[in-house]
């Protein structure tokens, strides 16, 4: 296994053909945008490159991946993963490639360097920033490649509002906008449009939210029963983890999403006081200092107790008793 820089990675990509690109489970805008932008650029170089179909794609991100989906009979010579910190985050249909990833491109501090060649930039707000630099080495970035890369960078920064956003993030976004992409439509669709079911989900979550640590930690829950009652789907539940961070006085928002009976996906969004990666690492997960995740298999009350205990172990001044709230 080797660790590469941008120039070395670009030379590697120029020498490859018949390439399959993998995205992670519960695909977000960063993994999909990176994959689509990279695939477009590789095709412009005359490469045969495709994306492996991801069964978890929602209706918001599926259109960006659809033009690049690999034919069923495609057999790759090279396999690339984007925005994937560990092979445990591969979808079920990608698990067969877990031991043969030739290049992993990522930006997570918890990245495990699982591929034959690896490039990581933990300081990047989005993996899309790293893909942007790679594509610049390969040649001018076309409008077709720039649009999904803008999706990657904008979604992983909450439309440039999250505290992971840097001056470089804005420089990358500006360069992508300069290609003439319709960024206004992207912003409206992804950041200013919500389905009625999504609004009902948010209302139910806020009605049952619980506060801990003198009001600094908030827990919001999305049980399967709630999704079923509202007949909500994955598109309605996209980025629900951003909701808790909008509550005044909190610096640690934990969204508990029930994936299967008594299997809870914990999404942790934090301020400087709480390191989300350290919290989630205690429960087998990882991510970034301000945004990380893990999965806990337990009934709701026990799962909640585990994530709160992980926060308490990470924060020296954690106050354990519940605060007054709506819970």
C-alpha positions as CSV (number, residue, x, y, z in Angstrom):
1,X,0.0,0.0,0.0
2,X,1.3,3.4,-0.9
3,X,0.3,7.0,-0.2
4,X,0.4,9.4,-3.2
5,X,0.3,13.1,-3.8
6,X,-1.9,14.8,-6.3
7,X,0.6,14.7,-9.2
8,X,1.4,11.0,-8.6
9,X,-2.3,10.2,-8.5
10,X,-3.0,12.1,-11.7
11,X,-0.2,10.2,-13.5
12,X,-1.7,6.9,-12.2
13,X,-5.1,7.8,-13.6
14,X,-3.7,8.7,-16.9
15,X,-2.1,5.3,-17.2
16,X,-5.3,3.3,-16.4
17,X,-8.3,2.2,-18.4
18,X,-11.5,0.2,-17.8
19,X,-12.2,1.8,-14.4
20,X,-15.0,1.2,-12.0
21,X,-15.7,3.9,-9.3
22,X,-17.3,3.0,-6.0
23,X,-19.4,5.1,-3.6
24,X,-20.3,4.5,0.0
25,X,-23.5,3.2,1.7
26,X,-26.3,5.8,2.2
27,X,-24.6,7.9,-0.6
28,X,-24.5,11.6,0.0
29,X,-23.7,14.5,-2.3
30,X,-19.9,14.3,-1.7
31,X,-19.4,10.6,-2.7
32,X,-21.9,10.9,-5.7
33,X,-20.5,14.2,-6.9
34,X,-16.9,13.1,-6.6
35,X,-17.7,9.8,-8.5
36,X,-19.6,11.5,-11.3
37,X,-17.1,14.4,-11.7
38,X,-14.2,12.0,-11.8
39,X,-15.9,9.6,-14.2
40,X,-16.8,12.4,-16.6
41,X,-13.2,13.6,-16.6
42,X,-11.9,10.1,-17.2
43,X,-14.3,9.6,-20.1
44,X,-13.2,12.9,-21.6
45,X,-9.6,11.5,-21.6
46,X,-10.9,8.6,-23.6
47,X,-11.0,6.1,-20.8
48,X,-13.7,3.5,-20.3
49,X,-15.0,4.5,-16.9
50,X,-18.2,3.9,-15.0
51,X,-19.8,4.0,-11.5
52,X,-21.0,0.9,-9.8
53,X,-24.8,1.3,-9.2
54,X,-25.5,2.2,-5.6
55,X,-28.9,0.8,-4.4
56,X,-29.1,3.5,-1.7
57,X,-29.2,6.5,-4.1
58,X,-32.1,8.9,-3.3
59,X,-34.0,10.9,-5.9
60,X,-31.9,14.0,-5.2
61,X,-28.6,12.4,-6.1
62,X,-29.5,9.6,-8.5
63,X,-29.6,12.0,-11.6
64,X,-26.0,12.8,-11.1
65,X,-24.9,9.2,-11.1
66,X,-27.3,7.9,-13.7
67,X,-25.3,8.8,-16.8
68,X,-22.3,6.9,-15.6
69,X,-23.8,3.7,-14.3
70,X,-21.8,0.6,-15.4
71,X,-23.3,-2.0,-17.7
72,X,-24.2,-5.2,-15.9
73,X,-21.5,-7.1,-17.8
74,X,-18.7,-4.6,-17.3
75,X,-15.5,-6.1,-15.9
76,X,-13.0,-3.5,-14.6
77,X,-9.3,-3.6,-14.8
78,X,-9.0,-0.9,-12.1
79,X,-11.2,0.0,-9.1
80,X,-11.4,3.4,-7.4
81,X,-13.3,4.4,-4.2
82,X,-14.2,8.0,-3.5
83,X,-15.1,9.5,-0.1
84,X,-14.9,6.1,1.6
85,X,-12.9,5.9,4.9
86,X,-13.1,2.2,5.3
87,X,-14.2,-0.9,3.4
88,X,-17.0,-1.3,5.9
89,X,-18.8,1.6,4.2
90,X,-19.1,-0.2,0.9
91,X,-22.6,-1.1,-0.2
92,X,-23.4,-4.8,-0.3
93,X,-23.0,-5.0,-4.1
94,X,-19.5,-3.5,-3.8
95,X,-18.2,-5.9,-1.1
96,X,-16.7,-8.2,-3.8
97,X,-14.3,-5.4,-4.6
98,X,-13.3,-4.7,-1.0
99,X,-9.9,-6.4,-1.4
100,X,-9.1,-5.2,-4.8
101,X,-9.5,-1.4,-4.6
102,X,-6.6,0.0,-6.6
103,X,-7.0,3.6,-5.5
104,X,-8.8,5.2,-2.6
105,X,-9.5,8.9,-2.6
106,X,-10.7,10.4,0.7
107,X,-10.7,13.2,3.2
108,X,-11.7,11.6,6.5
109,X,-9.2,11.7,9.5
110,X,-10.4,8.1,10.2
111,X,-9.3,7.0,6.7
112,X,-7.8,3.5,6.9
113,X,-5.7,3.5,3.7
114,X,-7.2,0.2,2.6
115,X,-6.3,0.4,-1.2
116,X,-3.2,-0.5,-3.1
117,X,-2.7,3.2,-3.6
118,X,-4.2,5.9,-1.4
119,X,-4.6,9.7,-1.4
120,X,-6.2,11.5,1.6
121,X,-6.6,15.2,2.6
122,X,-8.1,15.3,6.1
123,X,-8.1,19.1,6.1
124,X,-10.4,19.3,3.1
125,X,-14.0,20.2,3.9
126,X,-15.2,17.8,1.1
127,X,-13.6,15.0,-0.9
128,X,-14.7,17.1,-3.9
129,X,-11.9,19.6,-3.1
130,X,-9.3,16.8,-3.6
131,X,-11.0,15.6,-6.8
132,X,-11.0,19.1,-8.1
133,X,-7.2,19.3,-7.7
134,X,-6.8,15.9,-9.4
135,X,-8.9,16.9,-12.3
136,X,-6.9,20.1,-12.8
137,X,-3.8,18.0,-13.2
138,X,-5.6,16.0,-15.9
139,X,-6.6,19.0,-17.9
140,X,-9.2,21.8,-18.0
141,X,-12.3,21.0,-16.0
142,X,-15.4,20.9,-18.2
143,X,-18.8,22.2,-17.2
144,X,-20.1,18.6,-17.2
145,X,-17.5,17.6,-14.6
146,X,-17.8,20.8,-12.6
147,X,-21.5,20.5,-11.8
148,X,-21.3,17.3,-9.8
149,X,-18.1,18.5,-8.1
150,X,-20.0,21.6,-7.0
151,X,-22.7,19.3,-5.6
152,X,-19.9,17.4,-3.7
153,X,-18.4,20.6,-2.2
154,X,-21.7,22.4,-1.4
155,X,-23.4,19.4,0.2
156,X,-20.5,18.5,2.5
157,X,-20.4,22.0,3.8
158,X,-24.1,22.6,4.2
159,X,-24.1,25.2,1.4
160,X,-20.9,26.6,2.9
161,X,-22.4,27.2,6.3
162,X,-20.7,24.4,8.3
163,X,-17.6,25.1,10.3
164,X,-15.5,22.8,8.1
165,X,-15.8,25.4,5.3
166,X,-12.5,27.2,4.5
167,X,-11.2,29.9,2.2
168,X,-10.0,27.1,-0.1
169,X,-13.5,25.7,-0.2
170,X,-14.8,29.0,-1.5
171,X,-12.0,29.2,-4.1
172,X,-12.9,25.7,-5.4
173,X,-16.6,26.6,-5.6
174,X,-15.9,29.8,-7.4
175,X,-13.7,28.1,-10.0
176,X,-16.4,25.5,-10.6
177,X,-19.0,28.3,-10.9
178,X,-16.8,30.0,-13.4
179,X,-17.3,27.1,-15.8
180,X,-20.9,28.3,-16.3
181,X,-22.8,25.6,-14.2
182,X,-26.3,26.2,-13.0
183,X,-25.4,26.4,-9.4
184,X,-28.5,28.3,-8.5
185,X,-30.7,25.4,-9.4
186,X,-28.5,23.0,-7.4
187,X,-28.7,25.3,-4.3
188,X,-32.5,25.6,-4.6
189,X,-33.1,21.9,-5.0
190,X,-30.7,20.7,-2.3
191,X,-30.9,23.4,0.3
192,X,-34.1,25.3,-0.1
193,X,-36.6,22.6,-1.1
194,X,-38.3,20.2,1.4
195,X,-41.1,17.7,0.8
196,X,-44.1,17.9,3.1
197,X,-43.1,14.5,4.6
198,X,-39.7,15.9,5.3
199,X,-41.3,18.8,7.2
200,X,-43.5,16.4,9.1
201,X,-40.4,14.3,10.0
202,X,-38.6,17.4,11.4
203,X,-41.6,18.4,13.4
204,X,-41.9,15.0,15.0
205,X,-38.2,14.9,15.8
206,X,-38.3,18.4,17.4
207,X,-41.4,17.5,19.4
208,X,-39.6,14.5,21.0
209,X,-36.0,15.9,21.3
210,X,-34.1,15.5,24.5
211,X,-31.4,17.7,26.0
212,X,-28.5,16.6,28.2
213,X,-25.2,18.2,29.5
214,X,-26.9,21.4,30.6
215,X,-28.6,21.8,27.3
216,X,-25.5,21.5,25.2
217,X,-26.2,18.0,23.9
218,X,-29.5,17.3,22.0
219,X,-30.7,13.9,20.9
220,X,-33.2,13.6,18.0
221,X,-34.7,10.2,17.0
222,X,-36.0,8.8,13.8
223,X,-37.5,5.4,14.6
224,X,-38.8,3.1,11.9
225,X,-42.3,3.5,13.2
226,X,-42.1,7.3,12.5
227,X,-40.9,6.7,8.9
228,X,-43.7,4.2,8.4
229,X,-46.4,6.4,9.9
230,X,-45.5,9.3,7.6
231,X,-44.8,7.0,4.6
232,X,-41.5,8.8,4.3
233,X,-38.6,7.4,2.2
234,X,-34.8,7.9,2.1
235,X,-35.1,11.1,0.0
236,X,-37.4,12.6,2.7
237,X,-34.8,11.7,5.3
238,X,-31.7,13.1,3.5
239,X,-29.4,15.0,5.8
240,X,-31.7,15.0,8.8
241,X,-28.5,15.1,10.9
242,X,-28.2,18.8,10.1
243,X,-31.4,19.7,12.1
244,X,-30.0,19.5,15.6
245,X,-27.1,21.8,14.9
246,X,-29.6,24.6,14.3
247,X,-30.9,24.6,17.9
248,X,-29.6,27.5,20.0
249,X,-27.4,26.6,22.9
250,X,-26.3,23.2,21.7
251,X,-22.8,22.2,20.5
252,X,-23.4,18.5,20.1
253,X,-26.4,17.2,18.1
254,X,-26.9,13.4,17.9
255,X,-29.4,12.1,15.4
256,X,-30.5,8.5,16.0
257,X,-31.9,6.9,12.8
258,X,-33.2,3.4,13.1
259,X,-32.1,1.5,10.0
260,X,-33.5,-1.9,11.0
261,X,-35.2,-3.0,14.2
262,X,-32.9,-2.0,17.1
263,X,-30.1,-1.0,14.7
264,X,-29.4,2.8,15.1
265,X,-27.2,4.9,12.9
266,X,-25.8,7.7,15.0
267,X,-24.9,11.0,13.2
268,X,-23.0,13.3,15.5
269,X,-22.5,17.0,14.6
270,X,-20.5,19.1,17.0
271,X,-18.7,22.4,17.8
272,X,-15.1,22.7,19.0
273,X,-15.8,21.4,22.6
274,X,-16.8,17.9,21.4
275,X,-14.7,15.9,18.9
276,X,-17.3,13.9,16.9
277,X,-14.7,11.5,15.6
278,X,-13.5,10.6,19.1
279,X,-17.1,10.1,20.2
280,X,-17.9,7.8,17.3
281,X,-14.6,5.9,17.4
282,X,-15.5,4.6,20.9
283,X,-18.5,2.9,19.2
284,X,-16.6,1.6,16.1
285,X,-17.3,4.6,13.8
286,X,-15.4,7.6,12.7
287,X,-15.5,10.7,10.5
288,X,-14.4,14.3,11.1
289,X,-13.9,16.4,14.2
290,X,-17.2,18.1,13.7
291,X,-19.2,15.4,11.8
292,X,-19.0,11.7,12.4
293,X,-21.1,8.6,12.6
294,X,-21.4,5.1,14.0
295,X,-23.9,2.3,14.3
296,X,-25.2,0.8,17.5
297,X,-27.3,-2.4,17.7
298,X,-29.5,-2.1,20.8
299,X,-32.9,-1.0,21.9
300,X,-33.4,2.7,21.7
301,X,-32.8,3.5,25.4
302,X,-29.6,1.4,25.5
303,X,-28.3,2.8,22.2
304,X,-29.0,6.3,23.5
305,X,-27.1,5.5,26.8
306,X,-24.1,4.3,24.8
307,X,-23.8,7.4,22.7
308,X,-24.2,9.6,25.7
309,X,-21.6,7.7,27.6
310,X,-19.2,8.1,24.6
311,X,-19.7,11.8,24.7
312,X,-19.1,11.9,28.5
313,X,-15.8,10.0,28.0
314,X,-14.7,12.5,25.4
315,X,-15.8,15.8,27.1
316,X,-14.2,16.6,30.5
317,X,-17.0,18.9,31.7
318,X,-20.0,16.7,30.6
319,X,-23.0,17.0,33.0
320,X,-24.9,13.8,32.9
321,X,-28.4,14.7,34.1
322,X,-31.1,15.5,31.6
323,X,-31.9,19.2,31.1
324,X,-35.3,20.6,30.8
325,X,-36.5,20.2,27.2
326,X,-39.3,18.8,25.1
327,X,-38.3,15.2,25.5
